[in-house]
Amino acid sequence: MDAETVREVLLLAESLAAREGLVAPSVGQVVVSGEPPGSGMVKVYEGVWVDLVSESIYVEEGTLDNVVFRLLVGYFALSVYKSFGKIHWEVARDLARKHFFTVLVKLVRAR
């Protein structure tokens, strides 16, 4: 996934998080890779890790739909953490599921 697509996903996620009443994180870095992340990352879902200090997201490579879903889970995990001071991976996953198709359709139409 190219950097522009990642940026588009994060911008859409930011807008959706605001609609859900969540605080937007200041995402420091996003890594999409086939290698496991280094230490200091918290696993929030299969193939998704976040760094709570730098507000970074690390996701495993995959198909477009898988990477988009993982990015949404990572973004919402950071947003929920910033809003409530706790990681609620179930809430992050549910928000990603709720908004996944909207984001995916917008990305595909923009291409």
DOLO-594184 format. One line per field, with one value per atom (N, C-alpha, C): residue in three letters; x, y, z. Coordinates in nm, 4 decimals, always signed. Atoms other than C-alpha are relative to their C-alpha. Layout:
resn = ALA/...
c1 = X/...
c2 = Y/...
c3 = Z/...
END
This chain:
resn = MET/MET/MET/ASP/ASP/ASP/ALA/ALA/ALA/GLU/GLU/GLU/THR/THR/THR/VAL/VAL/VAL/ARG/ARG/ARG/GLU/GLU/GLU/VAL/VAL/VAL/LEU/LEU/LEU/LEU/LEU/LEU/LEU/LEU/LEU/ALA/ALA/ALA/GLU/GLU/GLU/SER/SER/SER/LEU/LEU/LEU/ALA/ALA/ALA/ALA/ALA/ALA/ARG/ARG/ARG/GLU/GLU/GLU/GLY/GLY/GLY/LEU/LEU/LEU/VAL/VAL/VAL/ALA/ALA/ALA/PRO/PRO/PRO/SER/SER/SER/VAL/VAL/VAL/GLY/GLY/GLY/GLN/GLN/GLN/VAL/VAL/VAL/VAL/VAL/VAL/VAL/VAL/VAL/SER/SER/SER/GLY/GLY/GLY/GLU/GLU/GLU/PRO/PRO/PRO/PRO/PRO/PRO/GLY/GLY/GLY/SER/SER/SER/GLY/GLY/GLY/MET/MET/MET/VAL/VAL/VAL/LYS/LYS/LYS/VAL/VAL/VAL/TYR/TYR/TYR/GLU/GLU/GLU/GLY/GLY/GLY/VAL/VAL/VAL/TRP/TRP/TRP/VAL/VAL/VAL/ASP/ASP/ASP/LEU/LEU/LEU/VAL/VAL/VAL/SER/SER/SER/GLU/GLU/GLU/SER/SER/SER/ILE/ILE/ILE/TYR/TYR/TYR/VAL/VAL/VAL/GLU/GLU/GLU/GLU/GLU/GLU/GLY/GLY/GLY/THR/THR/THR/LEU/LEU/LEU/ASP/ASP/ASP/ASN/ASN/ASN/VAL/VAL/VAL/VAL/VAL/VAL/PHE/PHE/PHE/ARG/ARG/ARG/LEU/LEU/LEU/LEU/LEU/LEU/VAL/VAL/VAL/GLY/GLY/GLY/TYR/TYR/TYR/PHE/PHE/PHE/ALA/ALA/ALA/LEU/LEU/LEU/SER/SER/SER/VAL/VAL/VAL/TYR/TYR/TYR/LYS/LYS/LYS/SER/SER/SER/PHE/PHE/PHE/GLY/GLY/GLY/LYS/LYS/LYS/ILE/ILE/ILE/HIS/HIS/HIS/TRP/TRP/TRP/GLU/GLU/GLU/VAL/VAL/VAL/ALA/ALA/ALA/ARG/ARG/ARG/ASP/ASP/ASP/LEU/LEU/LEU/ALA/ALA/ALA/ARG/ARG/ARG/LYS/LYS/LYS/HIS/HIS/HIS/PHE/PHE/PHE/PHE/PHE/PHE/THR/THR/THR/VAL/VAL/VAL/LEU/LEU/LEU/VAL/VAL/VAL/LYS/LYS/LYS/LEU/LEU/LEU/VAL/VAL/VAL/ARG/ARG/ARG/ALA/ALA/ALA/ARG/ARG/ARG
c1 = +0.0856/+0.0000/+0.0896/-0.0832/+0.1417/-0.0356/+0.0152/+0.1811/-0.1253/+0.1188/-0.0991/-0.1271/+0.1176/-0.3520/-0.0080/-0.0033/-0.2428/-0.0498/+0.0430/-0.2884/-0.1500/+0.1445/-0.6381/-0.0786/+0.0676/-0.7380/+0.0014/-0.0101/-0.6124/-0.0871/+0.0874/-0.7948/-0.1470/+0.1377/-1.1189/-0.0253/+0.0146/-1.0612/-0.0109/+0.0063/-1.0020/-0.1401/+0.1351/-1.3337/-0.1028/+0.0946/-1.5170/+0.0137/-0.0214/-1.3592/-0.0656/+0.0635/-1.4770/-0.1508/+0.1453/-1.8298/-0.0425/+0.0290/-1.8094/+0.0272/-0.0268/-1.7103/+0.1343/-0.1319/-1.3510/+0.1025/-0.1100/-1.0327/+0.0937/-0.0902/-0.8058/+0.1431/-0.1400/-0.4563/+0.0877/-0.0991/-0.1493/+0.0905/-0.0721/-0.0292/+0.1408/-0.1390/+0.3487/+0.0576/-0.0557/+0.4255/-0.0944/+0.0758/+0.2517/+0.0955/-0.0857/+0.4388/-0.0874/+0.0657/+0.2972/+0.1129/-0.1155/+0.5383/-0.0346/+0.0154/+0.5727/+0.0769/-0.0812/+0.8118/-0.0717/+0.0621/+0.6976/+0.0608/-0.0510/+0.7308/+0.1007/-0.0939/+0.9971/-0.0725/+0.0595/+0.9414/-0.0624/+0.0654/+0.7278/-0.1345/+0.1278/+0.4305/-0.1032/+0.1091/+0.0939/-0.0862/+0.0835/-0.0927/-0.1464/+0.1400/-0.4539/-0.0958/+0.0818/-0.5768/+0.0964/-0.0850/-0.4450/+0.0626/-0.0717/-0.1789/+0.0031/+0.0043/-0.2161/+0.0649/-0.0661/+0.0136/+0.0013/-0.0105/+0.0249/+0.1050/-0.0899/+0.2792/-0.0751/+0.0819/+0.0908/+0.0737/-0.0782/+0.3735/+0.0132/-0.0187/+0.4507/-0.1268/+0.1269/+0.0937/+0.0242/-0.0317/+0.2303/-0.0799/+0.0775/+0.0529/+0.0888/-0.0744/+0.2165/-0.0999/+0.0900/+0.0189/+0.0752/-0.0571/+0.1076/-0.0519/+0.0395/+0.1006/-0.1157/+0.1097/-0.1952/-0.0684/+0.0783/-0.4588/-0.0500/+0.0469/-0.6010/-0.1040/+0.1054/-0.9097/+0.0532/-0.0564/-0.7073/+0.0801/-0.0824/-0.4630/-0.0880/+0.0919/-0.7462/-0.0655/+0.0639/-0.9246/+0.0995/-0.1007/-0.6023/+0.0357/-0.0271/-0.5272/-0.1128/+0.1142/-0.8777/+0.0027/-0.0067/-0.8403/+0.1098/-0.1095/-0.5045/-0.0347/+0.0371/-0.6355/-0.1048/+0.1039/-0.9484/+0.0525/-0.0594/-0.7413/+0.0703/-0.0670/-0.5260/-0.1000/+0.1021/-0.8323/-0.0759/+0.0692/-1.0123/+0.0929/-0.0968/-0.6961/+0.0150/-0.0157/-0.6548/-0.1259/+0.1266/-1.0222/-0.0267/+0.0389/-1.0521/+0.1163/-0.1157/-0.6977/+0.0176/-0.0103/-0.7442/-0.0119/+0.0171/-0.7090/-0.1217/+0.1182/-1.0422/+0.0007/-0.0153/-0.9526/-0.1325/+0.1302/-1.3086/-0.0752/+0.0642/-1.4403/+0.0669/-0.0735/-1.1670/-0.0390/+0.0398/-1.2527/-0.1420/+0.1398/-1.6251/-0.0157/+0.0049/-1.5713/+0.0578/-0.0579/-1.3472/-0.0997/+0.1020/-1.6164/-0.1144/+0.1119/-1.8838/+0.0308/-0.0346/-1.6957/+0.0827/-0.0897/-1.4909/-0.0473/+0.0464/-1.7073/-0.0083/+0.0034/-1.7562/+0.1390/-0.1374/-1.3806/+0.0501/-0.0477/-1.3063/-0.0626/+0.0675/-1.5647/+0.0563/-0.0561/-1.4313/+0.1405/-0.1343/-1.0778/-0.0047/+0.0091/-1.1762/-0.0540/+0.0568/-1.3853/+0.1001/-0.0973/-1.0982/+0.1119/-0.1075/-0.8689/-0.0343
c2 = -0.1174/+0.0000/+0.1230/-0.1198/+0.3368/+0.1011/-0.0991/+0.6328/+0.0851/-0.0817/+0.8311/-0.0721/+0.0781/+0.5522/-0.0080/+0.0020/+0.5215/+0.1332/-0.1332/+0.8971/+0.0183/-0.0100/+0.8787/-0.0787/+0.0812/+0.5983/+0.0722/-0.0700/+0.7969/+0.1250/-0.1179/+1.1128/-0.0394/+0.0483/+0.9188/-0.0489/+0.0502/+0.7483/+0.1150/-0.1175/+1.0868/+0.0605/-0.0549/+1.2157/-0.0900/+0.0951/+0.9009/-0.0030/-0.0025/+0.9092/+0.1233/-0.1229/+1.2675/-0.0166/+0.0248/+1.1626/-0.0911/+0.0916/+0.8919/+0.0661/-0.0714/+1.1546/-0.0327/+0.0375/+1.0345/+0.1087/-0.0931/+1.2384/-0.0587/+0.0457/+1.2170/-0.0100/+0.0100/+1.0842/+0.0761/-0.0604/+1.2542/-0.1126/+0.1193/+0.9530/+0.0391/-0.0330/+0.9647/-0.0717/+0.0802/+0.6874/-0.1148/+0.1181/+0.4150/-0.0892/+0.0963/+0.1034/-0.1151/+0.1170/-0.1605/-0.0915/+0.0856/-0.4535/-0.1460/+0.1435/-0.8281/-0.0520/+0.0375/-0.8318/+0.0379/-0.0368/-0.8353/+0.1296/-0.1267/-0.5039/-0.0224/+0.0058/-0.4267/+0.0035/-0.0029/-0.4197/+0.1364/-0.1247/-0.1526/+0.0204/-0.0103/-0.2125/-0.0884/+0.0747/-0.3307/-0.0604/+0.0662/-0.5880/+0.0251/-0.0318/-0.4726/-0.0865/+0.0869/-0.7140/-0.0811/+0.0823/-0.9788/+0.0862/-0.0781/-0.8082/+0.1484/-0.1436/-0.4726/+0.0265/-0.0428/-0.3139/+0.1519/-0.1446/+0.0382/+0.0317/-0.0536/+0.2397/+0.1151/-0.0993/+0.4408/+0.1302/-0.1206/+0.6877/+0.0845/-0.0753/+0.7860/+0.0033/+0.0108/+0.7083/-0.0491/+0.0598/+0.4936/-0.1274/+0.1184/+0.2146/-0.0897/+0.0982/-0.1025/-0.1069/+0.1047/-0.3399/-0.0932/+0.0977/-0.6563/+0.0251/-0.0103/-0.6509/-0.0952/+0.0860/-0.8056/+0.0608/-0.0558/-0.7376/+0.1386/-0.1362/-0.3855/+0.0007/+0.0002/-0.4733/-0.0350/+0.0363/-0.6399/+0.1142/-0.1100/-0.3499/+0.1176/-0.1084/-0.0935/-0.0317/+0.0368/-0.2834/+0.0115/-0.0063/-0.3153/+0.1439/-0.1412/+0.0552/+0.0637/-0.0538/+0.1392/-0.0475/+0.0515/-0.0879/+0.0734/-0.0700/+0.0711/+0.1440/-0.1396/+0.4239/+0.0117/-0.0070/+0.3603/-0.0435/+0.0390/+0.1839/+0.1194/-0.1192/+0.4956/+0.1075/-0.1013/+0.7197/-0.0312/+0.0411/+0.5214/+0.0181/-0.0167/+0.5209/+0.1483/-0.1432/+0.8970/+0.0586/-0.0509/+0.9518/-0.0473/+0.0598/+0.7185/-0.0484/+0.0413/+0.6335/-0.1498/+0.1459/+0.2604/-0.0516/+0.0652/+0.0310/-0.0911/+0.0862/-0.1235/-0.0540/+0.0508/-0.3381/-0.0429/+0.0418/-0.4668/+0.1195/-0.1212/-0.1116/+0.0420/-0.0358/-0.0382/-0.0927/+0.0969/-0.3565/+0.0258/-0.0244/-0.2816/+0.1280/-0.1233/+0.0736/-0.0223/+0.0314/-0.0578/-0.0787/+0.0766/-0.3077/+0.0898/-0.0898/-0.0395/+0.0892/-0.0984/+0.1960/-0.0559/+0.0597/-0.0476/+0.0183/-0.0051/-0.0614/+0.1434/-0.1406/+0.3151/+0.0459/-0.0400/+0.3697/-0.0712/+0.0764/+0.0929/+0.0511/-0.0506/+0.2207/+0.1367/-0.1326/+0.5776/-0.0120/+0.0197/+0.4527/-0.0520/+0.0600/+0.2428/+0.1007/-0.1007/+0.5215/+0.1097/-0.1068/+0.7683/-0.0417/+0.0487/+0.5516/+0.0119
c3 = +0.0000/+0.0000/+0.0000/+0.0099/-0.0973/+0.1099/-0.1070/+0.1382/-0.0172/+0.0252/-0.0268/+0.0439/-0.0406/+0.0313/+0.1523/-0.1467/+0.3954/+0.0539/-0.0433/+0.4333/-0.0159/+0.0233/+0.2829/+0.1048/-0.1017/+0.5213/+0.1337/-0.1288/+0.8212/+0.0043/+0.0034/+0.7121/+0.0144/-0.0138/+0.6734/+0.1419/-0.1374/+1.0103/+0.0991/-0.0881/+1.1743/-0.0007/+0.0135/+1.0426/+0.0687/-0.0608/+1.1527/+0.1520/-0.1455/+1.4998/+0.0616/-0.0495/+1.5423/+0.0046/+0.0005/+1.4444/+0.1141/-0.1113/+1.7109/+0.1351/-0.1245/+1.9703/+0.0616/-0.0507/+2.0036/-0.0303/+0.0198/+2.0337/-0.1056/+0.1054/+1.7293/+0.0527/-0.0390/+1.7981/-0.0993/+0.0899/+1.6506/-0.0471/+0.0452/+1.4563/-0.0420/+0.0257/+1.4577/-0.1203/+0.1084/+1.2115/-0.0290/+0.0406/+1.0151/-0.0780/+0.0677/+0.9088/-0.0472/+0.0573/+0.6748/-0.0444/+0.0241/+0.6711/+0.0191/-0.0185/+0.6539/+0.1199/-0.1167/+0.9501/+0.1294/-0.1284/+1.3140/+0.0544/-0.0538/+1.5001/+0.1118/-0.1109/+1.7553/+0.1336/-0.1332/+2.1278/+0.0267/-0.0367/+2.2895/-0.0674/+0.0704/+2.0633/+0.0718/-0.0628/+2.1991/-0.1109/+0.0994/+1.9931/+0.0361/-0.0263/+1.9604/-0.0820/+0.0847/+1.6932/-0.0854/+0.0852/+1.4580/-0.1107/+0.1002/+1.2476/+0.0251/-0.0315/+1.4268/+0.1364/-0.1232/+1.6861/+0.0047/-0.0166/+1.8268/+0.1058/-0.1009/+2.0208/+0.0653/-0.0693/+2.2815/+0.0265/-0.0268/+2.3411/-0.1267/+0.1253/+1.9808/-0.0848/+0.0728/+1.8694/-0.1431/+0.1288/+1.5873/-0.0203/+0.0381/+1.4023/-0.0847/+0.0770/+1.2714/-0.0435/+0.0495/+1.0482/-0.0937/+0.0920/+0.8624/-0.1404/+0.1398/+0.4845/-0.0285/+0.0421/+0.3065/-0.1204/+0.1091/+0.0482/+0.0408/-0.0276/+0.0191/+0.1113/-0.1013/+0.2231/+0.1387/-0.1306/+0.5004/+0.0607/-0.0521/+0.5317/+0.0414/-0.0372/+0.5322/+0.1346/-0.1267/+0.8106/+0.1153/-0.1061/+1.0113/+0.0348/-0.0274/+0.9739/+0.0806/-0.0751/+1.0949/+0.1449/-0.1371/+1.3983/+0.0774/-0.0670/+1.4815/+0.0326/-0.0227/+1.4400/+0.1113/-0.1021/+1.6456/+0.1372/-0.1284/+1.9158/+0.0641/-0.0529/+1.9525/+0.0398/-0.0277/+1.9418/+0.1287/-0.1230/+2.2111/+0.1195/-0.1090/+2.4225/+0.0363/-0.0259/+2.3840/+0.0645/-0.0538/+2.4694/+0.1424/-0.1279/+2.7687/+0.0866/-0.0789/+2.8819/+0.0133/-0.0009/+2.8196/-0.1422/+0.1296/+2.5241/+0.0101/+0.0117/+2.4389/-0.1428/+0.1357/+2.1395/-0.0600/+0.0518/+2.1129/-0.0599/+0.0510/+2.0677/-0.1302/+0.1215/+1.8129/-0.1152/+0.1024/+1.6220/-0.0480/+0.0376/+1.6288/-0.0824/+0.0790/+1.5024/-0.1397/+0.1308/+1.2246/-0.0848/+0.0737/+1.1256/-0.0456/+0.0312/+1.1345/-0.1206/+0.1020/+0.9033/-0.1164/+0.0991/+0.6923/-0.1436/+0.1390/+0.3799/-0.0522/+0.0405/+0.3714/-0.0434/+0.0309/+0.3769/-0.1252/+0.1154/+0.1270/-0.1304/+0.1200/-0.1221/-0.0396/+0.0308/-0.0956/-0.0605/+0.0548/-0.1600/-0.1431/+0.1334/-0.4605/-0.1007/+0.0907/-0.6133/-0.0323/+0.0210/-0.5739/-0.0968/+0.0883/-0.7851/-0.1432
END
